[in-house]
Amino acid sequence: MNSEIIYFILNICIGIFICYFLLAKTIKTQYELKLKKWIWEKEKDIRADAIKKSRAVLGGKFSENIAPYLPNFKYNPSDARFIGAPIDFVIFDGISNNNLKKIIFLEVKSSNSKLSKREANIREKIREGKVKWELYHVPDKVVKTNKNLLD
C-alpha cells in the first residue's frame, strides 16, 4: 500500500511538471507573439512620428536659408550673411550701399519655435554689450609657406 501511494504521488508530480512545462511554453509563445505584434504596430507609429519631425526640421532649415528673400524681411538680402549656427544670420545693414548703419545678429524661427539655451545665451551677451571687434594676423611663416605651394 505504501508503494502504491508513493507511485500515485510520483505520477501526480510528473503530471504537474509536464502540465507546467507545456503551459509555460504555451504562455511564453503567446506573449512573444503579442509582443512582436505590439512592436510591429508601434514601429509604424514611431517611424511616422520620426518622419513628421524630420520634415519639420528640414522645413525649418529651408526657411532659415531663404528668409532674406521672404516677405516682411526688414533688411536687404545682399546685406545678410548666413552662418547657420550658433546664430542664423549676421546682417550688415547698409553695407551693400557702402553705408553701414548697424550690425544685427538675426535668428530665424518658424511657427512656435523657441530659442535654444545657446541662442538665448548669445542674445543675452549681445544685450549686455559683451561684443567686440578683434583682428587676427596670420603668421608670416604660414603665409610664406602657402605662397611657396602656389608657385
N, CA, C and O of each residue as an XYZ file, in Angstrom:
604
protein
N       0.801     -1.175      0.000
C       0.000      0.000      0.000
C       0.862      1.264      0.000
O       0.547      2.236     -0.687
N       1.922      1.244      0.754
C       2.824      2.398      0.764
C       3.413      2.661     -0.616
O       3.517      3.813     -1.038
N       3.793      1.619     -1.308
C       4.386      1.797     -2.632
C       3.354      2.331     -3.621
O       3.703      3.087     -4.528
N       2.087      1.948     -3.457
C       1.050      2.472     -4.333
C       0.843      3.975     -4.125
O       0.641      4.711     -5.091
N       0.891      4.425     -2.888
C       0.731      5.849     -2.576
C       1.917      6.626     -3.150
O       1.751      7.683     -3.758
N       3.102      6.082     -2.944
C       4.303      6.750     -3.464
C       4.226      6.815     -4.987
O       4.520      7.850     -5.585
N       3.829      5.700     -5.616
C       3.703      5.663     -7.071
C       2.654      6.678     -7.547
O       2.866      7.375     -8.540
N       1.537      6.755     -6.843
C       0.470      7.699     -7.184
C       0.953      9.155     -7.055
O       0.722      9.972     -7.946
N       1.624      9.467     -5.940
C       2.147     10.827     -5.710
C       3.201     11.155     -6.764
O       3.245     12.275     -7.273
N       4.045     10.186     -7.089
C       5.075     10.393     -8.107
C       4.435     10.683     -9.465
O       4.889     11.577    -10.180
N       3.390      9.942     -9.829
C       2.680     10.184    -11.085
C       2.020     11.563    -11.103
O       2.030     12.241    -12.131
N       1.452     11.979     -9.980
C       0.838     13.307     -9.899
C       1.911     14.382    -10.089
O       1.697     15.350    -10.819
N       3.067     14.213     -9.433
C       4.165     15.193     -9.558
C       4.661     15.268    -10.995
O       4.898     16.359    -11.514
N       4.821     14.115    -11.642
C       5.262     14.099    -13.044
C       4.208     14.767    -13.921
O       4.553     15.525    -14.827
N       2.961     14.505    -13.671
C       1.870     15.132    -14.439
C       1.844     16.644    -14.248
O       1.662     17.396    -15.206
N       2.027     17.082    -13.009
C       2.063     18.527    -12.731
C       3.247     19.156    -13.454
O       3.121     20.223    -14.055
N       4.407     18.486    -13.393
C       5.611     19.005    -14.057
C       5.386     19.119    -15.573
O       5.724     20.140    -16.171
N       4.817     18.076    -16.197
C       4.559     18.092    -17.643
C       3.550     19.186    -17.986
O       3.749     19.927    -18.949
N       2.473     19.294    -17.213
C       1.471     20.341    -17.457
C       2.093     21.727    -17.306
O       1.851     22.614    -18.125
N       2.900     21.911    -16.251
C       3.552     23.199    -16.032
C       4.467     23.539    -17.207
O       4.445     24.665    -17.705
N       5.264     22.580    -17.648
C       6.204     22.812    -18.740
C       5.458     23.187    -20.023
O       5.820     24.155    -20.692
N       4.402     22.413    -20.370
C       3.636     22.685    -21.580
C       2.887     24.017    -21.475
O       2.848     24.786    -22.436
N       2.298     24.288    -20.319
C       1.556     25.524    -20.122
C       2.488     26.736    -20.167
O       2.162     27.752    -20.780
N       3.645     26.626    -19.517
C       4.614     27.728    -19.513
C       5.089     28.021    -20.936
O       5.214     29.180    -21.329
N       5.351     26.970    -21.698
C       5.802     27.141    -23.079
C       4.708     27.793    -23.920
O       5.001     28.661    -24.743
N       3.472     27.395    -23.729
C       2.348     27.963    -24.472
C       2.161     29.435    -24.119
O       1.979     30.275    -25.000
N       2.206     29.739    -22.835
C       2.052     31.136    -22.399
C       3.197     31.985    -22.933
O       2.977     33.099    -23.407
N       4.417     31.464    -22.859
C       5.581     32.207    -23.361
C       5.419     32.487    -24.853
O       5.677     33.603    -25.306
N       5.000     31.496    -25.607
C       4.809     31.669    -27.049
C       3.731     32.710    -27.331
O       3.899     33.556    -28.209
N       2.634     32.654    -26.597
C       1.549     33.622    -26.789
C       2.034     35.045    -26.512
O       1.743     35.962    -27.280
N       2.764     35.227    -25.428
C       3.239     36.569    -25.085
C       4.321     37.060    -26.041
O       4.398     38.255    -26.324
N       5.148     36.164    -26.536
C       6.129     36.557    -27.540
C       5.434     37.039    -28.811
O       5.854     38.027    -29.413
N       4.373     36.345    -29.218
C       3.607     36.766    -30.390
C       2.930     38.112    -30.154
O       2.930     38.972    -31.034
N       2.353     38.294    -28.965
C       1.725     39.574    -28.644
C       2.750     40.704    -28.640
O       2.475     41.803    -29.122
N       3.927     40.430    -28.095
C       4.988     41.436    -28.057
C       5.442     41.796    -29.462
O       5.610     42.976    -29.768
N       5.643     40.807    -30.318
C       6.042     41.069    -31.703
C       4.978     41.891    -32.431
O       5.309     42.809    -33.182
N       3.711     41.568    -32.213
C       2.613     42.309    -32.850
C       2.608     43.749    -32.359
O       2.465     44.679    -33.154
N       2.766     43.938    -31.046
C       2.778     45.280    -30.470
C       3.955     46.093    -31.026
O       3.787     47.257    -31.389
N       5.141     45.483    -31.092
C       6.326     46.166    -31.638
C       6.076     46.556    -33.088
O       6.386     47.676    -33.492
N       5.521     45.646    -33.867
C       5.263     45.913    -35.284
C       4.301     47.084    -35.439
O       4.506     47.961    -36.278
N       3.236     47.091    -34.614
C       2.258     48.179    -34.688
C       2.867     49.504    -34.226
O       2.658     50.532    -34.870
N       3.604     49.494    -33.140
C       4.207     50.712    -32.602
C       5.332     51.212    -33.500
O       5.552     52.419    -33.592
N       6.038     50.318    -34.156
C       7.135     50.721    -35.036
C       6.617     51.617    -36.159
O       7.271     52.590    -36.533
N       5.446     51.287    -36.693
C       4.845     52.134    -37.731
C       4.587     53.536    -37.185
O       4.879     54.531    -37.847
N       4.036     53.606    -35.971
C       3.768     54.910    -35.356
C       5.052     55.678    -35.081
O       5.129     56.883    -35.320
N       6.050     54.977    -34.581
C       7.334     55.612    -34.268
C       7.985     56.131    -35.544
O       8.496     57.250    -35.570
N       7.969     55.335    -36.588
C       8.550     55.772    -37.865
C       7.790     56.970    -38.440
O       8.402     57.914    -38.938
N       6.466     56.931    -38.371
C       5.657     58.040    -38.886
C       5.961     59.320    -38.103
O       6.061     60.399    -38.687
N       6.106     59.199    -36.792
C       6.430     60.358    -35.959
C       7.824     60.887    -36.296
O       8.019     62.101    -36.364
N       8.793     59.998    -36.506
C      10.156     60.413    -36.856
C      10.172     61.141    -38.199
O      10.867     62.144    -38.360
N       9.412     60.635    -39.151
C       9.333     61.287    -40.472
C       8.711     62.669    -40.337
O       9.184     63.631    -40.942
N       7.652     62.764    -39.545
C       6.981     64.054    -39.333
C       7.947     65.066    -38.721
O       8.015     66.209    -39.172
N       8.692     64.655    -37.699
C       9.653     65.553    -37.044
C      10.786     65.923    -37.987
O      11.233     67.070    -38.009
N      11.247     64.960    -38.762
C      12.321     65.220    -39.716
C      11.890     66.249    -40.751
O      12.655     67.149    -41.095
N      10.672     66.114    -41.243
C      10.149     67.085    -42.215
C      10.058     68.476    -41.608
O      10.354     69.470    -42.270
N       9.648     68.543    -40.347
C       9.550     69.838    -39.675
C      10.931     70.483    -39.548
O      11.083     71.682    -39.782
N      11.926     69.693    -39.182
C      13.296     70.206    -39.049
C      13.809     70.673    -40.408
O      14.379     71.759    -40.519
N      13.607     69.856    -41.439
C      14.065     70.233    -42.780
C      13.354     71.497    -43.266
O      13.971     72.364    -43.885
N      12.066     71.593    -42.984
C      11.315     72.795    -43.361
C      11.871     74.026    -42.663
O      11.982     75.093    -43.266
N      12.217     73.875    -41.398
C      12.807     74.980    -40.649
C      14.160     75.388    -41.215
O      14.454     76.576    -41.346
N      14.984     74.392    -41.551
C      16.311     74.678    -42.139
C      16.157     75.388    -43.483
O      16.889     76.331    -43.780
N      15.219     74.939    -44.277
C      14.974     75.566    -45.575
C      14.527     77.015    -45.377
O      14.996     77.919    -46.068
N      13.612     77.223    -44.422
C      13.120     78.577    -44.136
C      14.254     79.490    -43.695
O      14.295     80.659    -44.078
N      15.167     78.970    -42.901
C      16.312     79.765    -42.452
C      17.115     80.272    -43.645
O      17.500     81.440    -43.691
N      17.361     79.404    -44.591
C      18.197     79.764    -45.731
C      17.544     80.777    -46.666
O      18.229     81.620    -47.245
N      16.240     80.700    -46.813
C      15.576     81.612    -47.760
C      14.952     82.828    -47.086
O      14.342     83.660    -47.758
N      15.094     82.942    -45.777
C      14.464     84.037    -45.026
C      14.710     85.415    -45.629
O      13.770     86.208    -45.687
N      15.936     85.750    -46.088
C      16.148     87.104    -46.622
C      15.310     87.407    -47.872
O      15.158     88.571    -48.242
N      14.779     86.396    -48.510
C      14.010     86.580    -49.742
C      12.509     86.455    -49.520
O      11.729     86.520    -50.470
N      12.110     86.278    -48.279
C      10.693     86.143    -47.947
C      10.080     87.511    -47.650
O      10.796     88.449    -47.300
N       8.765     87.628    -47.787
C       8.097     88.901    -47.479
C       8.346     89.308    -46.019
O       8.540     88.459    -45.149
N       8.337     90.580    -45.782
C       8.488     91.163    -44.452
C       9.892     91.034    -43.861
O      10.088     91.341    -42.686
N      10.871     90.587    -44.650
C      12.252     90.588    -44.167
C      12.717     92.038    -44.204
O      12.686     92.671    -45.259
N      13.144     92.563    -43.072
C      13.383     94.011    -42.929
C      14.673     94.506    -43.589
O      14.872     95.714    -43.716
N      15.540     93.603    -44.005
C      16.860     94.040    -44.470
C      17.094     93.637    -45.923
O      16.426     92.749    -46.454
N      18.044     94.301    -46.545
C      18.433     93.969    -47.909
C      19.094     92.579    -47.894
O      20.052     92.367    -47.151
N      18.602     91.644    -48.692
C      19.204     90.306    -48.703
C      20.713     90.324    -48.994
O      21.438     89.437    -48.543
N      21.181     91.316    -49.736
C      22.612     91.408    -50.023
C      23.432     91.743    -48.778
O      24.644     91.528    -48.758
N      22.783     92.262    -47.750
C      23.461     92.608    -46.501
C      23.511     91.433    -45.521
O      24.194     91.503    -44.499
N      22.791     90.362    -45.831
C      22.676     89.220    -44.917
C      23.737     88.170    -45.214
O      23.963     87.805    -46.367
N      24.378     87.694    -44.163
C      25.367     86.615    -44.282
C      24.884     85.434    -43.449
O      24.786     85.524    -42.225
N      24.587     84.337    -44.118
C      24.091     83.140    -43.428
C      25.252     82.457    -42.725
O      26.293     82.194    -43.326
N      25.057     82.175    -41.450
C      26.045     81.433    -40.667
C      25.482     80.052    -40.312
O      26.180     79.043    -40.411
N      24.228     80.024    -39.903
C      23.570     78.747    -39.604
C      23.650     78.340    -38.147
O      22.639     77.959    -37.556
N      24.836     78.412    -37.556
C      24.989     78.037    -36.153
C      26.194     78.775    -35.599
O      27.198     78.899    -36.300
N      26.139     79.246    -34.427
C      25.061     79.139    -33.453
C      23.949     80.167    -33.653
O      22.955     80.150    -32.927
N      24.104     81.050    -34.620
C      23.079     82.044    -34.943
C      22.890     81.974    -36.457
O      23.832     81.629    -37.172
N      21.711     82.289    -36.958
C      21.440     82.093    -38.379
C      22.100     83.125    -39.294
O      22.732     82.756    -40.284
N      21.961     84.405    -38.973
C      22.476     85.445    -39.861
C      23.197     86.537    -39.086
O      22.889     86.814    -37.927
N      24.155     87.142    -39.751
C      24.678     88.431    -39.333
C      24.287     89.375    -40.457
O      24.615     89.147    -41.621
N      23.589     90.429    -40.096
C      23.139     91.415    -41.077
C      24.051     92.637    -40.961
O      24.178     93.220    -39.884
N      24.676     93.019    -42.055
C      25.478     94.235    -42.119
C      24.596     95.272    -42.816
O      24.723     95.517    -44.015
N      23.705     95.869    -42.034
C      22.667     96.748    -42.574
C      23.270     97.944    -43.311
O      23.907     98.808    -42.710
N      23.052     97.970    -44.622
C      23.502     99.074    -45.459
C      24.842     98.853    -46.137
O      25.265     99.703    -46.921
N      25.521     97.757    -45.873
C      26.863     97.547    -46.442
C      26.843     97.420    -47.963
O      27.808     97.798    -48.627
N      25.759     96.894    -48.516
C      25.697     96.751    -49.978
C      25.634     98.111    -50.670
O      25.931     98.213    -51.860
N      25.247     99.167    -49.929
C      25.205    100.540    -50.461
C      26.368    101.379    -49.925
O      26.347    102.606    -50.025
N      27.375    100.724    -49.362
C      28.529    101.406    -48.747
C      28.099    102.404    -47.678
O      28.698    103.468    -47.527
N      27.052    102.045    -46.938
C      26.529    102.923    -45.898
C      26.135    102.062    -44.684
O      24.961    101.977    -44.324
N      27.140    101.428    -44.065
C      26.869    100.541    -42.930
C      26.288    101.332    -41.764
O      26.917    102.255    -41.245
N      25.066    100.951    -41.360
C      24.377    101.641    -40.261
C      24.536    100.889    -38.951
O      24.795    101.478    -37.902
N      24.376     99.572    -39.034
C      24.474     98.755    -37.821
C      24.679     97.295    -38.213
O      24.510     96.908    -39.369
N      25.041     96.513    -37.227
C      25.243     95.070    -37.412
C      24.221     94.358    -36.533
O      24.101     94.643    -35.341
N      23.501     93.442    -37.129
C      22.419     92.736    -36.428
C      22.708     91.243    -36.439
O      23.060     90.675    -37.473
N      22.556     90.617    -35.289
C      22.598     89.161    -35.195
C      21.144     88.708    -35.283
O      20.315     89.112    -34.466
N      20.838     87.884    -36.254
C      19.443     87.525    -36.522
C      19.256     86.014    -36.445
O      19.975     85.254    -37.092
N      18.294     85.596    -35.657
C      17.917     84.190    -35.548
C      16.566     84.023    -36.220
O      15.649     84.801    -35.956
N      16.421     83.026    -37.083
C      15.176     82.759    -37.799
C      14.453     81.611    -37.107
O      15.044     80.563    -36.846
N      13.190     81.811    -36.817
C      12.361     80.768    -36.212
C      11.077     80.635    -37.007
O      10.567     81.614    -37.551
N      10.559     79.421    -37.071
C       9.282     79.195    -37.746
C       8.263     78.704    -36.725
O       8.615     78.111    -35.705
N       7.014     78.959    -37.017
C       5.897     78.564    -36.142
C       6.116     79.058    -34.718
O       6.370     80.238    -34.476
N       6.009     78.128    -33.797
C       6.138     78.472    -32.380
C       7.488     78.064    -31.817
O       7.623     77.877    -30.608
N       8.483     77.925    -32.673
C       9.807     77.524    -32.213
C      10.354     78.547    -31.233
O      10.095     79.745    -31.352
N      11.106     78.061    -30.274
C      11.696     78.930    -29.252
C      13.214     78.892    -29.363
O      13.786     77.976    -29.954
N      13.848     79.890    -28.791
C      15.305     79.929    -28.783
C      15.851     78.771    -27.964
O      15.297     78.417    -26.924
N      16.937     78.188    -28.439
C      17.624     77.176    -27.646
C      18.355     77.888    -26.512
O      18.457     79.115    -26.522
N      18.856     77.154    -25.553
C      19.605     77.756    -24.448
C      20.822     78.508    -24.989
O      21.140     79.603    -24.526
N      21.491     77.919    -25.962
C      22.669     78.551    -26.557
C      22.289     79.867    -27.242
O      22.973     80.876    -27.072
N      21.208     79.856    -28.010
C      20.757     81.073    -28.706
C      20.351     82.159    -27.712
O      20.664     83.334    -27.903
N      19.652     81.758    -26.651
C      19.239     82.718    -25.626
C      20.463     83.302    -24.922
O      20.486     84.488    -24.592
N      21.460     82.483    -24.697
C      22.696     82.945    -24.072
C      23.403     83.968    -24.960
O      23.904     84.978    -24.466
N      23.446     83.713    -26.258
C      24.051     84.660    -27.204
C      23.278     85.977    -27.180
O      23.879     87.050    -27.144
N      21.954     85.897    -27.200
C      21.121     87.103    -27.149
C      21.436     87.929    -25.903
O      21.544     89.153    -25.976
N      21.584     87.260    -24.766
C      21.870     87.973    -23.518
C      23.233     88.653    -23.561
O      23.372     89.789    -23.109
N      24.240     87.970    -24.101
C      25.581     88.565    -24.187
C      25.571     89.791    -25.098
O      26.260     90.773    -24.822
N      24.803     89.740    -26.169
C      24.686     90.900    -27.065
C      23.992     92.043    -26.330
O      24.432     93.190    -26.405
N      22.918     91.733    -25.629
C      22.183     92.767    -24.875
C      23.056     93.386    -23.779
O      22.923     94.569    -23.467
N      23.940     92.587    -23.205
C      24.843     93.079    -22.162
C      26.020     93.862    -22.750
O      26.832     94.420    -22.012
N      26.104     93.899    -24.072
C      27.186     94.628    -24.722
C      28.503     93.871    -24.731
O      29.560     94.465    -24.946
N      28.448     92.586    -24.504
C      29.665     91.774    -24.482
C      30.000     91.287    -25.885
O      30.110     90.087    -26.140
N      30.161     92.259    -26.794
C      30.509     92.008    -28.188
C      31.676     92.928    -28.511
O      31.672     94.093    -28.112
N      32.673     92.424    -29.224
C      33.789     93.304    -29.577
C      34.382     92.902    -30.915
O      34.076     91.842    -31.462
N      35.233     93.768    -31.422
C      35.927     93.571    -32.684
C      37.368     93.189    -32.380
O      38.004     93.780    -31.508
N      37.877     92.199    -33.106
C      39.278     91.827    -32.985
C      39.835     91.579    -34.368
O      39.102     91.248    -35.300
N      41.138     91.742    -34.490
C      41.840     91.493    -35.741
C      42.888     90.422    -35.482
O      43.646     90.509    -34.516
N      42.930     89.422    -36.337
C      43.914     88.350    -36.217
C      44.813     88.387    -37.437
O      44.334     88.346    -38.570
N      46.111     88.464    -37.210
C      47.078     88.418    -38.297
C      47.623     87.001    -38.411
O      48.090     86.424    -37.429
N      47.560     86.451    -39.610
C      48.123     85.127    -39.860
C      49.646     85.274    -39.806
O      50.192     86.195    -40.413
N      50.336     84.391    -39.096
C      51.794     84.494    -39.009
C      52.443     84.443    -40.400
O      52.004     83.693    -41.272
N      53.507     85.263    -40.596
C      54.207     85.333    -41.886
C      54.687     83.965    -42.341
O      54.669     83.656    -43.533
N      55.114     83.152    -41.393
C      55.619     81.819    -41.736
C      54.540     80.999    -42.465
O      54.838     80.284    -43.422
N      53.316     81.108    -42.014
C      52.206     80.375    -42.636
C      51.924     80.941    -44.018
O      51.734     80.187    -44.972
N      51.897     82.273    -44.134
C      51.615     82.921    -45.411
C      52.698     82.572    -46.425
O      52.382     82.256    -47.572
N      53.976     82.622    -46.025
C      55.087     82.310    -46.935
C      55.032     80.854    -47.366
O      55.301     80.544    -48.526
N      54.691     79.969    -46.463
C      54.588     78.543    -46.804
C      53.514     78.338    -47.845
O      53.719     77.589    -48.800
N      52.359     78.992    -47.684
C      51.260     78.858    -48.641
C      51.629     79.460    -49.988
O      51.216     78.926    -51.017
N      52.398     80.561    -50.026
C      52.810     81.170    -51.292
C      53.718     80.227    -52.043
O      53.627     80.126    -53.267
N      54.604     79.523    -51.328
C      55.502     78.566    -51.977
C      54.734     77.409    -52.590
O      55.134     76.872    -53.623
N      53.658     77.032    -51.972
C      52.836     75.932    -52.505
C      52.179     76.335    -53.825
O      51.987     75.493    -54.703
N      51.837     77.600    -53.970
C      51.166     78.087    -55.177
C      52.130     78.283    -56.332
O      51.700     78.266    -57.486
N      53.427     78.469    -56.068
C      54.411     78.708    -57.138
C      54.751     77.454    -57.914
O      55.561     77.501    -58.840
